[in-house]
């Protein structure tokens, strides 16, 4: 979408990242792209989009380069400099995020659709009698928006409170 030749670096020292910007600047597209990337890896499905990504997980440096579908090569992946295939990475959950939590307050359900396969798998596991199956990808619907906001207040972090006060003019929740 509007993220062609796009780069972003997240603060690795902060457990929380908040994206703020005008409508149409790509905030939702970035979140959709991250969801699609980790959804496909978790499900063992080939990449749907071409991208280059570097991230750290449990002290390991992971680099992923995927290519457009028309190319024969699917991906080039390294973990701490050692090569690994896309399918091998999909099976090594310790190199993927433990959880991807999604929330979208805009109109429509385009973001929610990216979580459907995990939701279906969760329901199938419940029907099979699996005790409390975990969903690595979880989507909170619009009706849960207050809980998403409350999550910022769970940890009494002054930096988060300052952000909420200064940028969103939220002093607290009752």
N, C-alpha and C positions, 0 to 999 in steps of 0.2 A: 504494500500500500504506500504510504508516504514515508517509509523508512529506508528508502534506497540510499546506499552509501552512508549509513547512519552509524555513529559510534556513541557509546555511553559507558561511563565507568562508575560503578557503585562504590561507596565508602565501605571497605571491608572491615573497618573497625566498628561500624554501627550495625546493630541487629535489625534496624528498621530503616526502610527507605520510603519516602513519601514523594510522589510525583505531583507537581502542581504546574498548571499551565492553562493557556486559553484553549477553547474548543478547537479541534482540528489540528492540533500540533503534534499528535502521534502518541499521546500517553496510553490510550487504550490499545493502539496497534502494537506498542512495545510489550505491553502485558500479554496481549494475544500471542505474539511471536514467542515469548518465553514459555507460555503455557503449551503451545503447539510443539515446541522443541522438546521440552521435558515429558510431555504426554507421549510423543512418538518414541522417545528413548525408553520410557518406562514400559510401554506396551510392546516394544520390540518391532515397531513398524518403521519402515524406511523414512528418511527425512522428506517432509513436504515442501520445505523452503530451503534455499541456499543461504548459508550464514557462516560466519567465523565467530567463535566464542572462546573465551578463556575464563576459567573460574577455579576456585579452590574448594575442595571438599575433604574434610578430615585430614588436612595437612598435605594433600596431594594436588598437584597442578594439572588440570585437565584442559586440553586444547582440542577444539573440534572445528573442522572445516568441512562443510557439506557443499555439494555442487548441484546445479540445476538438473532436473530429471532427465533432460536430453543427453547428458553425459553418462558414459558407462560407469565411471568411478562414483561411488556413493559418498564416501567421506574419507578424510585423513584425520586420525585421532591419535593423540599421545597422552599418556599419563606419566608424569614426571620424566618426560622425554622419551619414553618407550612407546613404540607403536602398538596399536590395538585396533581391531575392526569395530565397525559400528555395531554389529550383532553382539560382539563380546562385551562392549560397553553397556548395551541394553541389559545384559544378564548380570552385570556387576553392580548391584544396587548401591553398594557402599560409595560409588563414585557419582551417584545421582543425588539430587536433593531428597531429603527424607520426606518432606511434604511440600506441595505447591498449593497454596491457598488462594483462591480467586474471589474477587468481588468486583462488580461493575454496577455503578449507579445510573448509567445512561439508559436510554430507551432501547427496547429490543432485547433479544437473548443471544446475540452472536457470541458473546464471551462464554455463556453457560454451555453452549453447544460443544465447546472444546473439552468439556469435562464429562460429556455424556457416556463415553465408553467406560470410564472409570466408575461412574455411577451404576451402569448396567452390570459391570463385573462385581461390584459391591452387592447388588441385589441378588445376583446368581449365587454368590458365596453364602449369603444369608439363607437362601432357599436350600442350599446343600447342607445347611446345619453348621457352617463354620462359625466358631465362637468369636465374635467381635472382629471381623476382618477389617484391617486398616486400609484406608484409601490414601495413597500417596498424593493424589490430586483431589482436592475438595473445593467445591464452589458454594459460596454463601449467596442465597437469593436476596433480592431487594428487601424483602420483609425482615431480613436479619441485619440490616444496615446499622441499627443502634448497637448491636453486639460487636460489630466490627469497630465502631467508634469507641465502645467501652474497652476494647482490648488495649487501646493506647493508654488508658488510665490504670490498667492492672499493675504495671510496674511504675513506681513513683519516681520516674526519671524527669529531672528538672528540664533537660533539653527538650524532651517531648512536650512537656507542659508549656514551655516557652514557645515552641513552634505553634501549638494549638492556640495559644493566647495571641501571638503576634500576627499569624497568617490567616487563621480561621476565626479569630475572635471568640474562641470557646474558653471560658474560664473554668468550667467544671461541669459535672453531670450530677443530677439528683435522681 
